[in-house]
Amino acid sequence: MTDQLHLKALREKYGNASGGDIFDPHFREVAEAQFTGGDKRKWPFAGIPTFLDAPSMPDAAQSADFGGLDIALIGVPMDLGVTNRNGSRFGPRALRSMERVGPYDHVLRVAPMSKAKIADIGDVPMQSRYDLAQCHADIEAFYHRLVKAGVRPLSVGGDHSITSSILKAVGAKEPVGLIHIDAHCDTAGPYEGTKFQHGGPFRLAVLDGVLDPRRTIQIGIRGPAEYLWEFSYESGMTVVHGEEINETSLPKIIEKAREIVGAGPTYISFDIDSVDPGFAPGTGTPEVGGLQPREVLQILRGLSGLNIVGGDVVEVAPQYDSTTNTAQIAAQVLHTILCLMVKD
């Protein structure tokens, strides 16, 4: 039986309210950043696509202070370091085209765009589409300028080799800790005449003195290349294999990650191949037996309150995914990392 008094109260409060009339103080604060002119919101399918629908500031890199940004969203469309299928150079474009990601995370209870000055500043300018070493020199120089300006980077690759050159800037003053979610440890050595390949960025970062291996945890590891990753164990990294992750273990893994990185500066690197290819087939090195998207988000949300100084989402190769699910998951992860970067 309907409670008539309750129904009357709801009608009095909401009967003539528009979609832009939000009464809860927290929700109203979020809504006020989204609505203009009553109940009008930006159409998700219109306008120029940017990462997470952030403001576009392509000229920010031309100024020494990068426009006074707190956090810059940056594309790194380079995949010359892949060992298998290429195509992650199209990852930034794929993530920019994802609509309806954000503006709010209901678990972390934050709308990041209203908490900091954030913009999509375009892609790292690189001098050659053919020269892998030159691309890495360009990446490193760009991020050194960014970090010097006091801007925290959140990047979209590109292949995972990009992270070593990003870390050379982010960890230049003090080696950072790392929360690394991936199918692969990526601590192998140089191959076939190059140290810049996507299976080895974290060995490079440790040897360059910009990554603290004892403050590093690698989550979701699996596949046939375990024999290549002795450096992870030798250097003191903590490795959590994919088969160790389940409903029961997730809180313990989150607790372990928080304990390992502590209160120091920490970087988050997320490779989309950490997710099972049944959910995210659009990547160059898929590995069966991976994480579910829900598990990834639970891990990330469990990191709230850490000192996150930067992050990246890499290895999205959209041409292998006819559904766009891979880019959708990656964009959601990007938004979650951004929430962590602005969360008090």
ZAKE-649290 format. One line per 10 residues: number of its first residue (from 1); their letters; for each residue y, x, z of N, C-alpha, C, O. Coordinates in steps of 0.2 Angstrom, whole numbers. Example, Ala and Ser with C-alpha at 12.3 -4.5 7.8 and 13.67 -1.06 7.14 Angstrom:
BEGIN
1) as) -28 66 39 -22 62 39 -16 66 39 -17 71 42 | -11 64 35 -5 68 36 0 64 39 6 67 40
end
This chain:
BEGIN
1) mtdqlhlkal) -6 4 0 0 0 0 6 4 0 7 9 4 | 11 3 -4 17 7 -5 21 6 1 23 0 4 | 24 11 4 29 11 9 35 10 7 39 14 4 | 38 4 8 44 1 4 50 5 7 55 6 3 | 50 7 13 56 10 16 56 17 13 62 20 11 | 50 20 12 50 27 9 53 27 2 56 31 0 | 50 22 -2 52 21 -9 60 19 -9 63 22 -14 | 62 15 -5 69 14 -5 74 20 -4 79 21 -7 | 71 24 1 75 31 2 75 35 -4 80 38 -6 | 69 36 -7 69 40 -13 73 37 -19 76 41 -22
11) rekygnasgg) 73 30 -20 77 27 -25 85 29 -23 89 30 -28 | 87 28 -17 94 30 -15 96 37 -17 101 38 -19 | 91 41 -16 93 48 -17 92 51 -24 96 54 -26 | 87 48 -27 85 51 -34 86 46 -40 86 48 -45 | 87 40 -38 87 34 -43 93 36 -49 91 34 -54 | 98 38 -47 104 40 -52 105 47 -52 110 49 -55 | 100 51 -50 101 59 -50 99 61 -57 94 58 -60 | 102 66 -60 100 69 -66 95 75 -64 94 77 -59 | 93 78 -70 88 84 -69 92 90 -66 88 94 -63 | 98 90 -66 102 96 -63 104 95 -56 107 99 -53
21) difdphfrev) 103 89 -53 104 87 -46 98 90 -42 93 86 -41 | 99 95 -38 94 98 -34 97 98 -27 102 101 -26 | 93 96 -22 96 95 -16 93 100 -11 97 102 -6 | 87 103 -12 85 108 -7 90 115 -8 91 117 -14 | 92 117 -3 97 123 -4 95 129 -8 98 132 -12 | 88 131 -6 86 137 -10 85 135 -17 87 139 -22 | 82 129 -19 81 127 -26 87 126 -29 88 128 -35 | 92 123 -26 99 122 -29 102 129 -31 105 129 -36 | 101 134 -27 104 141 -28 101 143 -35 105 146 -39 | 95 142 -36 91 144 -42 94 140 -48 96 143 -53
31) aeaqftggdk) 94 134 -47 96 129 -52 103 130 -55 105 130 -60 | 108 132 -50 115 133 -52 116 139 -57 121 139 -60 | 111 143 -57 111 149 -61 108 147 -68 109 151 -73 | 105 141 -69 102 139 -75 105 133 -78 105 133 -85 | 108 129 -75 112 123 -78 119 124 -79 122 127 -75 | 121 122 -84 128 122 -86 130 115 -88 127 112 -92 | 136 112 -85 138 105 -87 133 100 -85 131 96 -90 | 131 100 -79 127 94 -77 120 96 -78 117 100 -74 | 116 93 -82 109 94 -83 107 98 -89 101 98 -92 | 112 102 -92 110 105 -98 108 112 -97 111 116 -93
41) rkwpfagipt) 103 114 -100 100 121 -99 99 124 -106 99 121 -111 | 99 131 -107 98 134 -113 91 132 -116 86 132 -112 | 91 131 -122 85 129 -126 80 136 -126 83 141 -128 | 74 135 -124 70 141 -124 68 144 -131 66 149 -132 | 69 139 -136 67 141 -143 73 143 -147 72 144 -153 | 79 143 -144 85 145 -148 88 151 -146 87 154 -141 | 92 154 -150 96 160 -149 92 166 -151 86 166 -153 | 95 172 -149 92 178 -150 87 180 -145 89 180 -139 | 80 181 -147 76 183 -141 77 190 -138 78 195 -141 | 76 190 -131 77 196 -127 71 196 -122 68 190 -121
51) fldapsmpda) 70 201 -119 65 202 -114 67 197 -108 73 197 -105 | 63 192 -107 63 187 -101 70 183 -102 73 181 -97 | 72 183 -108 78 179 -109 84 182 -105 89 178 -104 | 84 188 -104 90 192 -101 96 193 -106 95 192 -112 | 102 194 -103 107 195 -107 106 201 -112 103 206 -109 | 109 201 -118 108 206 -122 114 211 -122 120 209 -123 | 113 217 -120 118 222 -120 116 229 -124 115 234 -121 | 115 228 -131 113 234 -135 118 240 -135 116 245 -137 | 124 239 -133 129 244 -133 129 248 -126 133 252 -125 | 125 245 -121 126 248 -114 124 256 -114 128 259 -111
61) aqsadfggld) 120 258 -119 118 265 -119 123 269 -121 123 275 -121 | 128 266 -124 134 271 -127 139 273 -121 143 277 -123 | 138 270 -116 143 272 -110 139 276 -105 133 275 -104 | 142 280 -101 139 284 -96 136 280 -91 131 282 -88 | 139 274 -89 136 271 -83 132 265 -86 130 261 -81 | 130 265 -92 126 259 -95 128 252 -93 125 248 -91 | 135 252 -93 138 245 -92 137 243 -84 138 237 -83 | 136 247 -80 136 246 -73 130 242 -71 130 238 -66 | 124 242 -75 118 238 -74 115 241 -67 115 247 -66 | 111 236 -64 107 238 -59 100 240 -62 96 245 -60
71) ialigvpmdl) 97 236 -66 91 236 -69 92 235 -77 95 231 -79 | 89 240 -81 89 239 -88 82 238 -91 77 241 -89 | 81 233 -95 75 231 -98 75 235 -105 80 234 -109 | 70 239 -106 70 243 -112 64 243 -116 58 243 -113 | 64 243 -123 58 243 -127 57 250 -129 62 254 -130 | 51 252 -129 49 259 -132 43 258 -137 38 259 -136 | 46 256 -143 41 254 -148 38 261 -152 39 262 -158 | 33 264 -148 30 270 -151 23 270 -149 21 269 -143 | 19 271 -154 11 271 -152 8 277 -156 2 276 -158 | 11 283 -157 8 288 -160 3 292 -156 0 296 -158
81) gvtnrngsrf) 3 290 -149 -2 293 -145 -8 289 -144 -12 291 -139 | -10 284 -148 -16 281 -147 -22 284 -149 -22 288 -154 | -28 283 -146 -34 286 -148 -39 281 -152 -44 283 -155 | -37 275 -152 -41 270 -155 -37 266 -160 -33 268 -164 | -36 259 -159 -33 255 -163 -25 255 -162 -23 255 -156 | -21 256 -167 -14 257 -166 -11 250 -166 -14 245 -167 | -4 249 -165 -1 243 -166 3 241 -160 7 236 -160 | 3 245 -154 7 243 -148 14 245 -150 19 243 -145 | 16 248 -155 23 248 -157 27 242 -158 33 241 -157 | 22 236 -159 25 230 -160 25 226 -153 27 220 -153
91) gpralrsmer) 23 229 -148 23 226 -141 30 224 -139 30 218 -137 | 35 228 -139 42 225 -137 44 219 -141 47 214 -138 | 43 219 -147 45 213 -151 41 207 -149 44 201 -149 | 35 208 -148 30 202 -146 33 199 -139 33 193 -138 | 34 204 -134 36 201 -128 43 198 -128 44 193 -124 | 47 200 -132 54 197 -133 53 190 -136 58 186 -134 | 48 189 -139 47 182 -142 44 177 -138 44 171 -140 | 42 179 -132 39 175 -127 44 170 -124 49 173 -121 | 44 164 -124 48 159 -121 45 156 -115 39 156 -114 | 50 154 -110 48 150 -104 44 155 -99 39 152 -96
101) vgpydhvlrv) 46 161 -99 43 165 -93 49 166 -88 54 169 -90 | 48 164 -82 54 164 -78 58 157 -79 56 153 -83 | 63 156 -75 67 161 -72 65 162 -65 68 167 -61 | 60 159 -62 59 159 -55 51 160 -54 47 158 -58 | 50 164 -48 43 165 -46 42 161 -40 45 162 -35 | 38 156 -40 37 152 -34 34 155 -28 34 152 -23 | 30 160 -29 27 164 -24 31 168 -20 32 168 -14 | 35 173 -24 40 177 -21 46 174 -20 50 176 -16 | 47 168 -22 53 164 -21 60 167 -23 64 168 -19 | 60 170 -29 66 173 -31 67 172 -39 62 171 -43
111) apmskakiad) 73 171 -41 75 171 -48 79 177 -49 85 178 -47 | 75 182 -52 78 189 -52 85 190 -56 89 194 -54 | 86 186 -61 92 187 -65 98 185 -61 104 188 -63 | 98 181 -56 103 180 -51 104 184 -45 109 184 -42 | 100 189 -45 100 194 -39 102 201 -41 104 205 -36 | 103 202 -47 105 209 -49 108 209 -56 108 204 -59 | 112 214 -58 115 214 -65 109 217 -69 108 223 -69 | 106 213 -73 100 215 -77 102 213 -85 105 208 -86 | 100 217 -89 101 216 -96 95 219 -100 92 224 -98 | 94 216 -106 90 220 -111 94 224 -115 99 222 -119
121) igdvpmqsry) 93 231 -115 98 235 -118 95 238 -125 98 243 -128 | 90 234 -127 87 236 -134 81 242 -133 78 242 -128 | 80 245 -138 75 250 -138 77 257 -138 83 259 -140 | 73 262 -135 75 269 -135 76 271 -142 71 271 -146 | 81 275 -143 82 277 -150 78 284 -151 79 288 -147 | 74 284 -156 70 290 -158 71 292 -165 73 288 -169 | 71 299 -165 73 302 -172 68 302 -177 70 302 -183 | 62 301 -175 56 301 -180 51 296 -178 49 296 -173 | 49 293 -183 43 288 -182 36 292 -183 31 289 -182 | 37 298 -185 31 302 -187 29 308 -182 23 310 -181
131) dlaqchadie) 34 310 -178 34 316 -174 33 314 -167 37 312 -163 | 27 314 -164 25 312 -157 29 316 -152 32 313 -147 | 29 323 -153 33 327 -148 40 325 -148 43 325 -142 | 43 324 -154 50 323 -154 51 316 -151 56 315 -147 | 47 311 -152 48 305 -148 48 305 -141 52 302 -138 | 44 310 -138 43 310 -131 50 314 -129 52 313 -123 | 52 319 -132 59 322 -131 64 317 -130 68 317 -126 | 64 312 -135 69 307 -135 69 302 -130 74 300 -127 | 63 300 -128 61 296 -122 64 299 -116 68 296 -112 | 62 305 -115 64 309 -108 71 309 -108 74 308 -103
141) afyhrlvkag) 75 311 -113 82 312 -113 85 306 -112 90 305 -108 | 83 300 -115 86 294 -114 85 291 -106 90 289 -103 | 80 292 -103 78 290 -97 82 295 -91 84 292 -86 | 83 301 -93 87 305 -89 94 302 -88 97 302 -83 | 97 300 -94 104 298 -94 104 291 -90 108 290 -86 | 99 287 -91 98 281 -87 98 282 -80 102 278 -76 | 93 286 -77 93 287 -70 99 290 -67 101 289 -62 | 102 295 -71 108 298 -69 114 293 -67 118 294 -63 | 113 287 -71 118 282 -71 117 277 -65 121 273 -63 | 111 279 -62 109 274 -56 106 268 -58 106 263 -54
151) vrplsvggdh) 103 268 -64 100 262 -67 93 262 -66 90 267 -68 | 89 257 -64 82 257 -63 79 254 -69 81 249 -72 | 74 258 -72 71 255 -79 65 251 -78 61 252 -74 | 65 246 -82 59 242 -83 57 242 -90 61 238 -94 | 52 245 -92 51 246 -99 45 243 -102 40 241 -99 | 45 242 -109 39 239 -112 37 243 -118 41 245 -123 | 31 246 -118 29 250 -123 26 246 -129 25 240 -128 | 23 249 -134 22 256 -134 15 258 -131 13 254 -127 | 13 264 -133 7 266 -129 8 269 -123 14 271 -121 | 3 270 -119 4 273 -112 6 280 -111 8 282 -106
161) sitssilkav) 6 283 -117 9 290 -116 16 290 -114 18 295 -112 | 20 285 -116 27 285 -114 28 286 -107 34 288 -105 | 24 284 -103 25 284 -95 26 291 -93 30 292 -88 | 23 296 -96 24 303 -93 31 305 -94 34 308 -90 | 34 304 -100 41 306 -101 46 302 -97 51 304 -95 | 44 295 -96 48 291 -91 48 294 -84 54 294 -81 | 42 296 -82 42 298 -75 45 305 -74 48 307 -69 | 46 309 -80 50 315 -79 57 314 -77 60 318 -74 | 60 308 -79 66 306 -77 66 303 -70 70 305 -66 | 62 298 -69 62 294 -63 60 298 -57 63 297 -52
171) gakepvglih) 56 303 -58 53 307 -52 56 314 -52 54 318 -49 | 62 315 -56 65 322 -56 68 324 -49 67 330 -48 | 71 320 -45 73 322 -39 68 322 -33 68 326 -29 | 63 317 -34 58 317 -29 52 314 -32 53 309 -35 | 46 317 -31 40 314 -34 39 307 -32 40 305 -26 | 37 302 -36 36 295 -35 29 294 -33 25 298 -35 | 28 289 -30 21 286 -29 20 281 -35 25 279 -39 | 14 279 -36 12 275 -42 7 270 -40 2 271 -37 | 8 264 -42 3 259 -42 2 257 -50 6 255 -53 | -4 259 -52 -6 259 -59 -12 254 -60 -18 255 -57
181) idahcdtagp) -11 249 -64 -16 244 -65 -18 245 -72 -14 244 -77 | -25 246 -73 -27 249 -80 -34 248 -80 -38 248 -75 | -37 248 -86 -44 249 -87 -46 257 -86 -52 258 -85 | -41 261 -87 -43 268 -88 -38 272 -83 -32 270 -82 | -41 278 -81 -37 282 -76 -31 286 -80 -26 287 -77 | -32 287 -86 -27 291 -90 -25 297 -87 -19 299 -86 | -30 301 -85 -29 308 -82 -33 313 -86 -35 318 -83 | -34 312 -92 -38 317 -96 -33 322 -98 -27 322 -97 | -36 327 -101 -32 333 -103 -30 332 -111 -31 327 -114 | -26 337 -113 -24 337 -120 -30 337 -125 -35 339 -124
191) yegtkfqhgg) -29 334 -131 -34 333 -136 -31 335 -143 -25 333 -144 | -35 338 -147 -33 339 -154 -26 342 -155 -23 339 -159 | -24 346 -150 -17 349 -152 -12 346 -149 -6 348 -150 | -13 341 -145 -7 337 -142 -8 335 -134 -14 333 -133 | -3 336 -130 -4 334 -123 -1 327 -123 -3 324 -118 | 2 324 -128 5 318 -127 0 313 -130 1 311 -136 | -4 310 -126 -9 305 -129 -10 300 -123 -9 302 -117 | -12 294 -125 -11 289 -120 -17 289 -115 -17 285 -110 | -21 294 -115 -27 295 -110 -25 300 -105 -29 301 -101 | -19 302 -105 -17 308 -101 -10 308 -97 -9 313 -95
201) pfrlavldgv) -6 303 -97 0 303 -95 1 305 -87 6 308 -85 | -4 303 -84 -3 304 -76 -5 311 -74 -3 313 -69 | -10 314 -78 -11 321 -77 -5 325 -78 -3 329 -74 | -2 324 -84 5 327 -85 10 326 -80 13 331 -78 | 11 320 -78 16 319 -73 15 322 -66 19 325 -63 | 8 323 -64 7 327 -58 8 334 -59 12 337 -55 | 6 337 -65 7 344 -66 15 346 -67 17 351 -66 | 18 341 -69 26 342 -70 29 341 -63 35 342 -63 | 26 339 -58 29 338 -52 33 332 -50 37 332 -46 | 32 327 -54 36 321 -54 32 315 -51 35 310 -50
211) ldprrtiqig) 25 316 -50 21 311 -48 17 314 -42 14 319 -43 | 17 310 -36 13 312 -30 6 309 -31 6 303 -30 | 1 313 -32 -6 310 -33 -8 307 -27 -12 302 -27 | -6 309 -21 -9 306 -15 -5 300 -13 -7 296 -8 | 0 298 -17 3 292 -16 2 288 -22 6 284 -24 | -4 289 -25 -6 285 -32 -12 281 -31 -17 284 -28 | -12 275 -33 -18 271 -33 -19 268 -40 -14 265 -43 | -25 268 -42 -27 266 -49 -32 260 -48 -37 261 -45 | -30 254 -51 -34 248 -50 -36 245 -56 -32 244 -61 | -43 243 -56 -46 240 -62 -50 244 -66 -51 242 -72
221) irgpaeylwe) -51 251 -64 -54 256 -68 -61 254 -70 -65 252 -66 | -63 255 -77 -70 254 -79 -70 257 -86 -66 260 -89 | -76 256 -89 -77 258 -96 -81 264 -96 -83 267 -91 | -82 267 -102 -87 272 -103 -84 279 -103 -87 284 -104 | -78 280 -101 -74 287 -101 -73 289 -94 -69 294 -93 | -77 287 -89 -76 290 -82 -77 297 -82 -73 300 -78 | -81 300 -86 -82 308 -86 -76 311 -87 -75 317 -86 | -71 308 -90 -64 311 -92 -59 312 -87 -54 315 -87 | -61 308 -81 -55 307 -76 -56 311 -69 -54 308 -64 | -60 317 -70 -61 320 -63 -54 322 -60 -54 323 -54
231) fsyesgmtvv) -49 323 -64 -42 325 -62 -40 320 -56 -37 322 -51 | -41 313 -57 -39 308 -53 -42 310 -46 -38 309 -41 | -48 311 -45 -52 313 -39 -50 319 -36 -48 320 -30 | -49 324 -41 -47 331 -38 -40 331 -35 -39 335 -31 | -36 328 -38 -29 328 -36 -28 324 -30 -22 324 -27 | -32 319 -28 -31 315 -22 -29 308 -24 -27 304 -19 | -29 306 -30 -28 299 -32 -33 294 -29 -39 296 -28 | -32 288 -27 -36 283 -25 -38 279 -31 -34 276 -34 | -45 278 -33 -47 274 -38 -51 268 -36 -56 269 -32 | -49 262 -39 -52 256 -37 -55 253 -44 -51 252 -48
241) hgeeinetsl) -62 253 -44 -65 251 -50 -65 244 -51 -64 240 -46 | -65 241 -57 -65 234 -59 -70 230 -55 -69 225 -53 | -76 233 -54 -82 229 -51 -80 228 -43 -84 224 -40 | -76 232 -41 -74 231 -33 -69 226 -32 -68 224 -26 | -67 223 -37 -61 218 -37 -64 211 -37 -67 209 -42 | -63 207 -32 -65 200 -31 -61 196 -26 -56 199 -23 | -62 190 -25 -58 186 -21 -58 189 -14 -52 188 -11 | -63 191 -12 -64 194 -5 -60 200 -4 -57 202 1 | -60 205 -9 -58 211 -9 -50 212 -10 -47 217 -8 | -47 207 -13 -40 208 -16 -36 209 -10 -31 214 -10
251) pkiiekarei) -36 205 -4 -31 207 1 -32 214 4 -27 217 6 | -38 217 4 -39 224 6 -37 229 1 -34 234 3 | -37 227 -5 -34 232 -10 -27 232 -10 -24 237 -10 | -24 226 -9 -17 226 -8 -14 230 -2 -9 233 -2 | -18 229 4 -16 232 10 -17 240 9 -13 244 11 | -22 242 5 -23 249 4 -18 252 -1 -15 257 1 | -16 248 -6 -10 250 -10 -4 251 -6 0 256 -7 | -2 246 -2 4 247 2 4 253 7 9 256 8 | -2 254 9 -3 260 14 -2 267 10 1 271 13 | -5 267 4 -5 273 0 2 275 -2 4 281 -1
261) vgagptyisf) 6 270 -5 13 272 -7 18 272 -2 23 275 -2 | 17 268 4 21 268 9 28 266 8 29 262 3 | 33 269 11 40 267 10 44 271 5 50 269 4 | 41 276 2 44 280 -3 45 277 -9 42 272 -11 | 49 280 -14 50 278 -21 43 277 -24 39 281 -24 | 43 271 -27 36 269 -31 37 266 -38 42 262 -39 | 33 268 -42 33 266 -49 27 262 -50 22 263 -48 | 28 256 -54 22 252 -56 21 253 -64 26 252 -68 | 15 255 -65 13 255 -72 7 250 -74 2 251 -71 | 8 246 -78 3 241 -80 1 241 -87 5 240 -92
271) didsvdpgfa) -5 242 -88 -8 242 -95 -12 236 -96 -16 234 -92 | -10 232 -101 -13 226 -103 -20 226 -103 -24 221 -103 | -23 232 -105 -31 232 -105 -34 232 -99 -40 232 -98 | -30 232 -93 -33 230 -87 -36 223 -86 -41 222 -83 | -33 219 -90 -35 212 -90 -41 211 -95 -41 215 -100 | -46 207 -93 -52 206 -97 -50 204 -104 -45 200 -105 | -53 207 -110 -51 205 -116 -52 198 -118 -50 195 -123 | -56 194 -114 -57 187 -115 -50 183 -114 -49 178 -117 | -46 186 -110 -39 183 -109 -34 187 -113 -29 184 -115 | -35 194 -114 -30 198 -117 -33 202 -122 -34 208 -121
281) pgtgtpevgg) -35 199 -128 -38 203 -133 -33 208 -137 -36 213 -141 | -27 207 -137 -22 211 -141 -20 217 -138 -15 218 -136 | -25 222 -138 -24 229 -136 -28 234 -140 -33 232 -143 | -26 240 -139 -30 245 -143 -36 247 -141 -41 249 -144 | -37 247 -134 -44 249 -131 -46 244 -126 -46 245 -120 | -49 239 -129 -51 233 -124 -58 235 -120 -62 239 -123 | -58 233 -114 -64 235 -110 -66 228 -107 -63 225 -103 | -72 226 -108 -75 220 -105 -76 221 -98 -77 227 -95 | -75 216 -94 -76 216 -87 -70 217 -83 -70 220 -77 | -64 215 -86 -58 217 -83 -55 211 -78 -59 206 -76
291) lqprevlqil) -49 212 -76 -46 207 -71 -44 201 -75 -43 201 -81 | -44 196 -71 -41 189 -73 -34 190 -72 -31 193 -67 | -30 186 -76 -22 186 -75 -20 184 -68 -16 187 -65 | -24 179 -65 -22 177 -58 -23 183 -53 -19 184 -48 | -28 187 -54 -29 193 -49 -24 198 -50 -21 201 -45 | -22 199 -56 -16 204 -57 -10 201 -54 -6 205 -50 | -8 195 -55 -2 192 -51 -3 192 -44 2 194 -40 | -9 191 -41 -9 191 -34 -8 199 -31 -5 199 -26 | -11 203 -35 -10 210 -33 -3 212 -33 0 215 -28 | 1 211 -38 8 212 -39 12 209 -34 16 212 -30
301) rglsglnivg) 11 202 -33 15 199 -28 14 201 -21 18 201 -16 | 8 204 -20 6 207 -13 10 214 -12 10 216 -6 | 14 216 -17 18 222 -16 25 221 -14 29 226 -14 | 27 215 -13 33 213 -11 36 217 -5 33 218 0 | 42 220 -6 45 223 -1 45 231 -1 48 235 2 | 41 233 -6 40 240 -7 46 243 -11 50 239 -14 | 47 250 -11 53 253 -14 51 254 -21 49 260 -23 | 52 249 -26 50 250 -33 56 252 -37 61 249 -37 | 56 258 -39 61 262 -43 61 261 -50 65 263 -54 | 55 258 -53 54 257 -60 47 255 -62 43 254 -57
311) gdvvevapqy) 46 253 -68 40 250 -70 39 250 -77 44 250 -81 | 33 249 -80 32 248 -87 26 243 -88 22 243 -84 | 26 240 -94 21 236 -96 19 239 -103 23 239 -108 | 13 241 -104 11 245 -110 5 242 -114 1 238 -111 | 4 244 -120 -2 243 -124 -3 236 -127 -9 235 -128 | 2 232 -127 1 226 -131 2 227 -138 7 229 -141 | -4 225 -141 -4 226 -149 -6 219 -152 -11 217 -152 | 0 215 -153 -1 208 -154 -5 206 -161 -7 201 -161 | -6 211 -165 -9 209 -171 -17 208 -170 -20 205 -175 | -19 210 -164 -26 208 -163 -27 202 -159 -32 200 -156
321) dsttntaqia) -22 198 -158 -22 192 -154 -19 186 -158 -13 186 -158 | -23 182 -160 -20 176 -164 -17 171 -160 -13 166 -162 | -18 171 -153 -16 165 -149 -9 167 -145 -6 163 -143 | -7 173 -145 -1 176 -142 -3 176 -134 2 178 -130 | -9 175 -132 -10 175 -125 -9 182 -122 -6 182 -116 | -10 187 -125 -9 194 -123 -2 195 -121 0 198 -116 | 2 194 -126 10 194 -124 12 190 -119 17 192 -115 | 9 184 -119 11 179 -113 10 182 -107 14 182 -102 | 4 185 -106 2 187 -99 6 194 -98 8 194 -92 | 7 198 -103 11 204 -102 18 202 -100 21 205 -95
331) aqvlhtilcl) 21 197 -103 28 195 -101 28 192 -94 33 193 -90 | 23 188 -92 23 186 -85 23 192 -80 26 192 -75 | 19 197 -82 18 203 -77 25 206 -77 27 208 -72 | 28 207 -83 35 210 -83 40 206 -78 43 209 -75 | 40 200 -79 44 196 -74 42 197 -67 47 197 -63 | 36 197 -65 34 198 -58 36 205 -56 38 206 -50 | 35 210 -60 38 217 -58 45 217 -57 48 220 -52 | 49 213 -61 56 212 -60 58 209 -54 62 211 -50 | 54 204 -52 55 201 -46 54 206 -40 58 205 -35 | 49 210 -40 48 215 -35 54 220 -35 56 222 -29
341) mvkd) 57 221 -40 62 226 -40 69 223 -37 73 227 -35 | 70 217 -37 76 214 -34 74 211 -27 79 209 -24 | 68 210 -25 66 207 -19 68 211 -13 67 217 -13 | 72 208 -8 74 212 -2 68 214 2 69 217 7
end
